[in-house]
Amino acid sequence: MIEMNAVAAGTELDAARDAGREGASAGWCAWSAGDASLTFSLVVRPDVNMHAFHGLPFVAAMGMMDALVGTASTPGLGLAGKVGIQWPSDIVCGAPAFETSLARVAVNGGAGAAGMFGAVTVDIERSALGELGVDVADEALVEELAAAVLTRVDTWAVVANTPQGAAGPLAPVLGEYFDMVPLLGRQVAAVSPNGLPLAVGVFAGLDIWGRATIKTDAGEQEFPPEAVRIRGL
């Protein structure tokens, strides 16, 4: 159940953090509609060990894909083949290169009277929505996306507490995540935050902590998500 709360643009995360600290239930959502973007920040409360929170951005991105592409039980927006995850957690469109930003997905953790929570903040580009032909009223779209993220997080929290999940936060969902990342198996460049290319090769895989493996002529190199961005060549 999503509890929608309209707020001023730019205050979504602060509002969600405050609500989370004050004990708001999972599904509490602050959102705003601007000319260029549509933004929401959603409170989630996965019952997982603290180390598993590392997997939340990846899982939140998977929830966004569930809503955009559809699942077995929910039709979604019918964008299969048109959108994908840009490792680790952003949503991109513009097949086959997948270089057009559709949504930035970030997670901030917090704690309060009701325990730990995450604030999943999603910033959606209106221009990309238009290119994809998405014609849904703002509030209805935010509610649909937030509900899919919440469902995905809750489903993941159950398997994250199994022996497989104990191996690493992405272990139970890694195969599904792979299928949502269009650049896997393709020639890419791993680029540092300041734009320097660190490795060029095939995006060969990911591990259960979300680290990316690039297979270069010199061998395999592994990168954590905070260190690089991966771009298609």
VMD Tcl script that draws the C-alpha trace (Angstrom):
set ca {
  {0.00 0.00 0.00}
  {1.50 3.33 -1.08}
  {0.77 6.44 0.98}
  {1.20 9.35 -1.46}
  {2.37 12.72 -0.09}
  {2.90 15.64 -2.49}
  {5.87 17.83 -1.47}
  {7.88 20.70 -2.93}
  {10.40 19.71 -5.62}
  {13.80 18.98 -4.10}
  {12.45 18.05 -0.66}
  {11.41 14.45 -1.40}
  {14.38 12.74 0.29}
  {14.29 14.97 3.36}
  {10.57 14.34 3.74}
  {11.00 10.57 3.44}
  {13.92 10.55 5.88}
  {11.93 12.55 8.42}
  {8.94 10.24 7.98}
  {11.14 7.16 8.32}
  {12.77 8.43 11.50}
  {9.34 9.20 12.93}
  {8.17 5.63 12.30}
  {6.28 5.86 8.99}
  {5.38 2.48 7.54}
  {6.96 1.03 4.42}
  {5.13 2.52 1.45}
  {5.17 6.12 2.69}
  {6.05 8.14 -0.43}
  {6.95 11.81 -0.94}
  {6.68 12.95 -4.55}
  {6.79 16.04 -6.73}
  {6.08 16.84 -10.38}
  {8.34 19.36 -12.10}
  {8.58 20.47 -15.73}
  {11.68 18.39 -16.45}
  {11.40 15.57 -13.94}
  {9.10 13.52 -11.78}
  {10.64 12.57 -8.44}
  {9.68 10.37 -5.53}
  {11.27 9.11 -2.33}
  {9.82 5.92 -0.87}
  {10.25 4.55 2.66}
  {11.10 0.83 2.69}
  {11.69 -1.36 5.74}
  {13.18 -4.68 4.59}
  {13.67 -7.06 7.51}
  {17.25 -7.96 6.62}
  {20.67 -7.87 8.25}
  {22.53 -4.58 8.04}
  {25.04 -5.95 5.49}
  {22.16 -6.81 3.14}
  {21.17 -3.12 2.87}
  {24.08 -2.89 0.39}
  {21.84 -4.69 -2.11}
  {18.94 -2.23 -1.87}
  {19.85 0.05 -4.83}
  {20.10 -2.97 -7.13}
  {16.80 -4.37 -5.88}
  {15.04 -1.01 -6.14}
  {16.16 -0.78 -9.78}
  {14.73 -4.26 -10.36}
  {11.42 -3.02 -8.95}
  {11.45 -0.13 -11.41}
  {12.01 -2.63 -14.22}
  {9.11 -4.74 -12.96}
  {6.80 -1.75 -13.38}
  {8.22 -0.61 -16.73}
  {8.40 -4.03 -18.38}
  {5.76 -5.98 -16.46}
  {5.86 -9.23 -14.51}
  {4.00 -12.52 -14.72}
  {1.31 -11.14 -12.42}
  {1.26 -7.45 -13.45}
  {1.27 -6.12 -17.03}
  {3.38 -3.00 -16.33}
  {3.98 -0.31 -18.95}
  {4.94 -2.67 -21.79}
  {8.50 -1.41 -22.32}
  {10.27 -4.77 -22.67}
  {13.39 -4.40 -24.82}
  {13.22 -0.61 -24.57}
  {14.60 -0.10 -21.04}
  {17.31 -1.64 -18.89}
  {19.41 -1.18 -15.79}
  {22.64 0.76 -16.14}
  {24.75 -0.91 -13.45}
  {24.37 -0.51 -10.58}
  {20.91 1.04 -10.28}
  {19.97 3.65 -12.87}
  {17.35 3.00 -15.55}
  {18.24 3.76 -19.17}
  {16.50 3.57 -22.53}
  {17.46 4.09 -26.16}
  {18.10 0.59 -27.48}
  {20.49 -0.76 -28.62}
  {23.04 1.59 -27.00}
  {21.00 2.24 -23.84}
  {22.68 5.57 -23.19}
  {19.60 7.73 -22.56}
  {18.91 8.32 -18.87}
  {15.32 7.50 -17.88}
  {15.59 7.44 -14.09}
  {18.26 7.80 -11.44}
  {17.74 5.46 -8.51}
  {19.50 6.01 -5.17}
  {19.04 4.69 -1.64}
  {19.78 6.40 1.66}
  {19.62 4.46 4.91}
  {18.40 5.70 8.25}
  {17.17 4.59 11.65}
  {14.55 5.80 14.07}
  {12.05 4.67 16.65}
  {10.77 1.89 14.38}
  {14.25 0.63 13.47}
  {16.22 0.78 10.23}
  {14.70 1.96 6.98}
  {15.74 2.91 3.48}
  {14.62 5.92 1.45}
  {14.55 4.93 -2.22}
  {14.74 8.11 -4.30}
  {13.89 7.99 -8.00}
  {14.31 10.96 -10.35}
  {12.58 10.37 -13.69}
  {13.34 12.34 -16.88}
  {10.16 13.58 -18.52}
  {11.80 13.80 -21.96}
  {12.66 10.10 -21.86}
  {9.13 9.21 -20.75}
  {7.85 11.12 -23.78}
  {10.23 9.32 -26.15}
  {8.99 5.98 -24.81}
  {5.39 7.04 -25.31}
  {4.47 6.73 -21.63}
  {1.21 8.60 -21.17}
  {0.13 8.11 -17.57}
  {-0.96 10.82 -15.12}
  {1.91 11.85 -12.80}
  {0.45 10.64 -9.53}
  {-0.75 7.34 -11.02}
  {2.69 6.72 -12.56}
  {4.53 7.44 -9.31}
  {2.16 5.18 -7.40}
  {2.63 2.34 -9.89}
  {6.42 2.63 -9.83}
  {6.61 2.96 -6.04}
  {4.31 -0.04 -5.54}
  {6.52 -2.18 -7.80}
  {9.67 -1.09 -5.93}
  {8.05 -1.87 -2.57}
  {6.87 -5.29 -3.77}
  {10.31 -6.16 -5.13}
  {12.05 -5.04 -1.91}
  {9.65 -7.03 0.27}
  {10.05 -10.15 -1.90}
  {13.84 -9.81 -1.82}
  {13.86 -9.36 1.97}
  {12.35 -12.83 2.38}
  {15.03 -14.58 0.29}
  {17.81 -12.37 1.69}
  {17.22 -14.11 5.02}
  {17.82 -17.59 3.57}
  {21.22 -19.35 3.59}
  {21.67 -18.32 -0.06}
  {20.98 -14.70 0.82}
  {23.48 -14.88 3.67}
  {26.21 -15.46 1.06}
  {25.68 -11.93 -0.27}
  {22.72 -9.59 -0.69}
  {22.32 -10.20 -4.43}
  {22.84 -13.97 -4.38}
  {19.13 -14.88 -4.56}
  {18.33 -12.43 -7.38}
  {21.55 -12.21 -9.38}
  {20.26 -14.23 -12.34}
  {17.20 -12.03 -12.65}
  {19.30 -8.89 -12.29}
  {21.62 -10.09 -15.10}
  {18.67 -10.29 -17.46}
  {17.82 -6.64 -16.80}
  {21.32 -5.24 -17.63}
  {21.57 -4.83 -21.42}
  {25.33 -4.12 -21.49}
  {26.29 -7.47 -19.94}
  {28.30 -9.46 -22.47}
  {29.10 -6.38 -24.56}
  {32.20 -4.27 -25.14}
  {32.31 -1.52 -22.54}
  {34.56 1.02 -20.91}
  {34.82 1.31 -17.13}
  {35.14 5.03 -16.46}
  {36.10 6.72 -13.19}
  {33.82 9.40 -11.68}
  {36.06 12.11 -13.17}
  {35.84 10.59 -16.66}
  {39.11 8.65 -16.91}
  {38.83 5.28 -18.65}
  {40.10 2.58 -16.25}
  {39.48 -0.51 -18.36}
  {38.09 -1.47 -21.76}
  {36.77 -4.95 -22.44}
  {33.73 -7.20 -22.15}
  {31.31 -6.65 -19.27}
  {31.62 -10.27 -18.19}
  {29.61 -10.48 -14.99}
  {28.68 -9.39 -11.50}
  {29.20 -10.97 -8.11}
  {26.83 -11.35 -5.16}
  {27.96 -7.98 -3.78}
  {27.28 -6.21 -7.07}
  {30.90 -5.80 -8.17}
  {31.39 -5.75 -11.94}
  {33.92 -7.87 -13.81}
  {35.48 -6.50 -17.01}
  {37.39 -9.03 -19.11}
  {40.27 -7.19 -20.84}
  {43.16 -8.37 -22.99}
  {45.27 -8.35 -19.82}
  {42.83 -10.43 -17.78}
  {39.82 -9.80 -15.58}
  {39.39 -6.66 -13.50}
  {36.80 -6.19 -10.79}
  {35.23 -2.84 -9.87}
  {32.89 -1.82 -7.04}
  {29.88 0.29 -8.09}
  {31.07 3.38 -6.23}
  {34.34 3.45 -8.19}
  {33.27 3.40 -11.84}
  {30.52 3.88 -14.38}
  {30.21 1.41 -17.25}
  {29.53 2.74 -20.74}
  {28.84 0.79 -23.92}
  {31.25 1.08 -26.85}
}
mol new
graphics top color blue
foreach p $ca { graphics top sphere $p radius 0.5 }
foreach p [lrange $ca 0 end-1] q [lrange $ca 1 end] { graphics top cylinder $p $q radius 0.2 }
display resetview
